[in-house]
Amino acid sequence: MPVVRTLTRVAKQMTLSPACGCQVSVMPIRSIGFSPRQVPSDASFHSVSFSETDHPRVLITGGLGQLGVGLAKLLRKRYGKNNVILSDIRKPPDSVFYSGPFIYSDILDYKNLREIVVNNRITWLIHYSALLSAVGEANVPLARAVNITGLHNILDIAAEHGLRLFVPSTIGAFGPTSPRNPTPDLCVQRPRTIYGVSKVHAELMGEYYHYRYGLDFRCLRYPGIISADSQPGGGTTDYAVQIFHDAIKTGRFTCNLKPDTRLPMMYIDDCLKATLEVMEAPASSLTMRTYNINAMSFTPEELAQEVQKHMTELEVVYDVDAIRQAIADSWPMNFDDSNARKDWGWKHDFDMAELVTTMLNYLNSERLAFQAN
Ligand SMILES: NC(=O)c1ccc[n+]([C@@H]2O[C@H](COP(=O)([O-])OP(=O)(O)OC[C@H]3O[C@@H](n4cnc5c(N)ncnc54)[C@H](O)[C@@H]3O)[C@@H](O)[C@H]2O)c1
């Protein structure tokens, strides 16, 4: 797979060793000059570097994954096509390339990132680049580089240039010792994946930069996201997307999690809406910087039954992947998102029935259009 090849190449570059056998960091060493921004004791300080009446200038990193293209579409509708720049290390398909500004950006390249932010007068940074849970476990050095070193670059750039920064976290930021049903915003977080560890690190570093340097850091813990027009990037909740594709293509679905594995989930439109809302929320409404958001919670068996209401012939078998199952068993079964609902009015639109109808309608109409051509 091209993505995997690219990522493997980056991993090799990251761990190149000189003749002495020492590990060399390819990241530039730098210090942060925050002089204008240091207001450490004022928790209500926020770095709004654009006039509130103007449109923000947005950069989305890792924009070619499951979520970035949809978010760019939503933000472009609101702020104008040229005010939202998608970036990634992969080559965009024609449909993305011709729909608005796209730029190459490797988040491990600090100078290149800074140049993009400066030259394009970026005011909001949406940081989507990451290696997800299952892919991360398969390549820990690369996950550590992209998810942790990459985040450090993003934090420094955002702080130096007074950006509003959004970094998504995940249900994977919790672990087996967290309360699982429901999981509140504040509790023990001892995840057992590099993905989870890197996301707890991101939450803590973002909050630290907020309190220490006034960085306008905003973070939502997304549940598993389900989308029809984009493929998931190697997470533990991917089965909940794959079931729809397989149901329509073959009428048979092999699930890699046990039938009773309950996880929090959300339709992509709700996820993107929440991201926009928290970015636009007045700073005074945010009592925290990292919020759980949720829409529904179901098991593979429950999802299959809902799909079978529309496609009675769908056959579901279970072939459990031990690694994904262990990850899922350590994650929240349900998310308590009452703080998001209270503080900035979070409200989901899609429940499981609505999700299933929407996914099947979309994929069926896509198949009919394909057959007609
Ligand atoms: N999709 C979900 O269900 C879900 C759930 C919770 C949180 N999240 C978070 O949301 C964000 C977006 O998720 P997604 O599903 O779109 O991920 P994805 O895996 O589909 O996409 C991630 C993108 O990051 C890019 N990337 C990898 N290394 C990079 C580098 N060095 N520089 C720049 N880009 C690089 C990849 O090319 C890819 O396009 C991630 O941070 C993820 O942790 C996603």
The ligand as a Gaussian input file, in Angstrom:
#p B3LYP/6-31G(d) Opt

LIG

0 1
 N      -11.181000       8.455000      12.555000
 C      -11.496000       8.194000      13.819000
 O      -12.337000       7.336000      14.117000
 C      -10.837000       9.005000      14.907000
 C      -11.253000       8.821000      16.243000
 C      -10.620000       9.541000      17.257000
 C       -9.624000      10.456000      16.937000
 N       -9.245000      10.602000      15.640000
 C       -8.165000      11.551000      15.352000
 O       -8.528000      12.422000      14.296000
 C       -7.385000      12.714000      13.490000
 C       -7.717000      12.400000      12.041000
 O       -8.076000      11.030000      11.965000
 P       -8.245000      10.287000      10.569000
 O       -9.164000       9.147000      10.824000
 O       -8.531000      11.230000       9.478000
 O       -6.765000       9.680000      10.394000
 P       -6.160000       8.956000       9.116000
 O       -5.219000       7.903000       9.589000
 O       -7.226000       8.567000       8.164000
 O       -5.317000      10.150000       8.455000
 C       -4.148000      10.645000       9.046000
 C       -3.361000      11.382000       7.964000
 O       -2.112000      11.788000       8.536000
 C       -1.155000      11.751000       7.481000
 N        0.214000      11.712000       8.005000
 C        0.912000      10.654000       8.477000
 N        2.159000      11.021000       8.764000
 C        2.273000      12.347000       8.478000
 C        3.316000      13.297000       8.552000
 N        4.544000      12.964000       8.975000
 N        3.052000      14.563000       8.177000
 C        1.829000      14.933000       7.721000
 N        0.806000      14.072000       7.618000
 C        1.028000      12.785000       7.984000
 C       -1.501000      10.500000       6.680000
 O       -0.980000      10.561000       5.372000
 C       -3.025000      10.517000       6.732000
 O       -3.583000      11.100000       5.578000
 C       -6.230000      11.893000      14.057000
 O       -5.443000      12.708000      14.880000
 C       -6.907000      10.832000      14.886000
 O       -6.116000      10.439000      15.971000
 C       -9.817000       9.911000      14.620000

